[in-house]
Amino acid sequence: MRERRRVFTKAAVIILLSGGIIFFGAAGPVRRARETVAAFFRPVMSTASGIGRMRARKSASEEVSRLKEENERLTAENFDREKLAQDLETLESAFAFRAAADMALTGARVFFYTRELGREVLVIDQGASAGVKKGDAVIDAHAALVGEVDEAGDDYSRVLVASNAGVAFRASLLPGGGSMLARGLGARTFSLELIPRNLRLREGDFVVRRVTLPGGGNHTVPVASVLGDSLAGAAPPAQAGGFAQARAVLIARPETLERVFIIHISAWTE
């Protein structure tokens, strides 16, 4: 700092001298003096220009940092708003379903989604202390079946996804009616078997499962949607004993769920 002051003091003196030189003429000695002044000032002016550029760069960098922080803050706020809107939509759907079905639902948050020996499993934050028991049905916010409770601890439950390999249950078709066997194949897929000969199957038809509620009533829960590319062999040949087969895909998407709802049931209706 002291050295810089000394440089600028010299510069001021030379400025005064150069002013006098310029005022008093342009003879040879005067020209040489001008050249001396110019030579002296080149590094000084270069230093001043460099300092100005450094300050400008620093100011621009600070502004860029500020804008980045502001953008991150706004992005976080937008994410929070979208998340809140999704949660509200989920709850509204569940409340509408509960009112339409006239049943009690227990809401639960999903701790995590995992796979165990090829089976898809959800762990949720409600258990026996909330009245959850083994066999209760678990649905998503759109009332589609996710699976059923396999184990209920005090404050958690394990849910086995309905399409796991080895899971089989009696199902029916909407809108066609009828009865069939739905067998889980894993990978969100079902094999639909023992389909009556006279049952017309169409792409997108719903495979549904019926539950018996504690009050004695029954309720139908959609499980899967019929795959169109599996219908080529759906027309049963005579030697097949009047039954056909098809495939269906699970409607729910377990790996994306953050909240589910538990239907306390008396039994699955076969």
C-alpha positions, 0 to 999 in steps of 0.5 A: 500500500505504501509503495502504491502511494509513492507511485501515485505521488510521483505520477502527480508530480510528473503530471504537473511537470508535463503540464508545464512542459506542454504549456511552455512549448514543443522544442526538442528538450520538451519532446524528450520530456514528453516521451519520458512522461509517457514512458513512465505513465505506461506501466502506471496506466496499465496497472490502473487498467488491470485493477479496474478489470479485476474489480469488474471481473470480481463484481461480475462473479459476485453477480453471477453467484447471487443469481445462481443462489436466487435461481436455486432458491426459486427452484426449491420453492417451486419444488415445494409448491409442486410437492404440496400440490401433489400431496393435496391431490393425493389426499383429495383423491383418497377422501373422495374414494373413502366417501364413495366407498363408505369405508374407513381408510388408514393413510400411511407414508412409504418408508421405502421400496425394495426387492426381496428374492425377486419380490417387490415389497413396500415398508410403510409407517403404520402398523398394529397400533393403527389397527393394521393387520396381516391380509389388509388391502393396500391401495394407492391414491387412485384406489388401485390395489398395490398389494396386501399386508404381509407383516404388521409390526407396532409402527410399521408394515410390510406390503407384498405387491399384488403381481409378485410371482407365486401370488394367485387370486380369484378375479373378475373383469370390468366391464365384462364380469365373469370370473377368472384366476389371476396369477402373479408372474413378477415384473408387474405382470399377471397371467389370466387363466380359466377365462370362460369361453363366452367372456369377451376380453378387450384391451384395457379392461380392468381386472378387479378383486373383491374384498369383504369389509368389517361391516359386512359389505363388499367392495371391488378394487381394480388391480390390473389392465388387460394387455392387448398383445396377449389377446391373439390367443384369447379365443379358446380352441375346442380342446382347451376345455372352454377356457382361454388365457391372457395377460394383464399389467399391474395398474399401480406403480409401487416404486413411485409411491410416497403415500398409500392407504390401507383398507381394513378388511375381513377377508378377500372374497373368492 
